[in-house]
Amino acid sequence: MNINQEQLTIFKTVIETGSFSAAARQLGKVPSAVSMSIANLEIDLNLTLFQRVGREPIPTPQAVILYEKTEQLLNLSPKKIKKAI
């Protein structure tokens, strides 16, 4: 598991903006970087966080739970993030 604060920030922004491209614009990244970060987070967590149907990603129930904990996780050190998840 190699989860970092950047992945969590990107994940949080995707949830809040409703799309990978809007999150990329807000974060000053290219959409492919946001998509790759989310894909890697899903691999690291062994979860599907978004259903990719149509134009907008739809958060899964697991994504909603992770989102609820994201603020707490972002305030932790990288070592503590790994233990918390």
C-alpha positions as semicolon CSV with decimal commas, in nm:
position;residue;x (nm);y (nm);z (nm)
1;M;0,000;0,000;0,000
2;N;0,155;0,326;-0,112
3;I;-0,114;0,586;-0,044
4;N;-0,004;0,947;-0,018
5;Q;-0,154;1,285;0,059
6;E;-0,155;1,391;-0,305
7;Q;-0,373;1,093;-0,400
8;L;-0,614;1,178;-0,119
9;T;-0,626;1,544;-0,223
10;I;-0,698;1,446;-0,584
11;F;-0,964;1,196;-0,470
12;K;-1,131;1,459;-0,249
13;T;-1,130;1,712;-0,534
14;V;-1,284;1,462;-0,779
15;I;-1,565;1,391;-0,533
16;E;-1,625;1,761;-0,471
17;T;-1,612;1,871;-0,836
18;G;-1,788;1,567;-0,981
19;S;-1,541;1,497;-1,260
20;F;-1,179;1,414;-1,329
21;S;-1,142;1,706;-1,572
22;A;-1,289;1,962;-1,329
23;A;-1,062;1,829;-1,054
24;A;-0,764;1,857;-1,290
25;R;-0,849;2,220;-1,369
26;Q;-0,888;2,307;-1,002
27;L;-0,559;2,136;-0,910
28;G;-0,363;2,264;-1,210
29;K;-0,305;1,914;-1,347
30;V;-0,385;1,738;-1,672
31;P;-0,690;1,507;-1,663
32;S;-0,477;1,200;-1,737
33;A;-0,271;1,266;-1,420
34;V;-0,590;1,280;-1,212
35;S;-0,722;0,963;-1,374
36;M;-0,392;0,782;-1,314
37;S;-0,380;0,893;-0,952
38;I;-0,733;0,763;-0,889
39;A;-0,651;0,435;-1,067
40;N;-0,341;0,392;-0,849
41;L;-0,540;0,473;-0,534
42;E;-0,794;0,207;-0,632
43;I;-0,512;-0,043;-0,682
44;D;-0,349;0,049;-0,351
45;L;-0,679;0,012;-0,165
46;N;-0,799;-0,285;-0,371
47;L;-1,132;-0,102;-0,413
48;T;-1,334;0,045;-0,696
49;L;-1,394;0,405;-0,594
50;F;-1,581;0,525;-0,902
51;Q;-1,811;0,366;-1,155
52;R;-1,705;0,499;-1,490
53;V;-2,032;0,505;-1,680
54;G;-2,102;0,793;-1,910
55;R;-1,924;1,125;-1,876
56;E;-1,915;1,164;-1,499
57;P;-1,756;0,922;-1,250
58;I;-2,009;0,794;-0,996
59;P;-1,870;0,741;-0,644
60;T;-1,917;0,392;-0,503
61;P;-2,030;0,341;-0,142
62;Q;-1,664;0,275;-0,053
63;A;-1,569;0,612;-0,203
64;V;-1,830;0,787;0,009
65;I;-1,686;0,627;0,325
66;L;-1,330;0,720;0,225
67;Y;-1,441;1,076;0,145
68;E;-1,592;1,111;0,493
69;K;-1,251;1,025;0,641
70;T;-1,035;1,218;0,395
71;E;-1,003;1,539;0,599
72;Q;-0,880;1,342;0,899
73;L;-0,638;1,144;0,683
74;L;-0,497;1,456;0,518
75;N;-0,399;1,588;0,861
76;L;-0,194;1,276;0,936
77;S;0,168;1,208;0,852
78;P;0,232;0,972;0,557
79;K;0,319;0,683;0,792
80;K;-0,002;0,729;0,986
81;I;-0,210;0,738;0,667
82;K;-0,093;0,386;0,583
83;K;-0,190;0,263;0,931
84;A;-0,527;0,441;0,927
85;I;-0,637;0,285;0,597
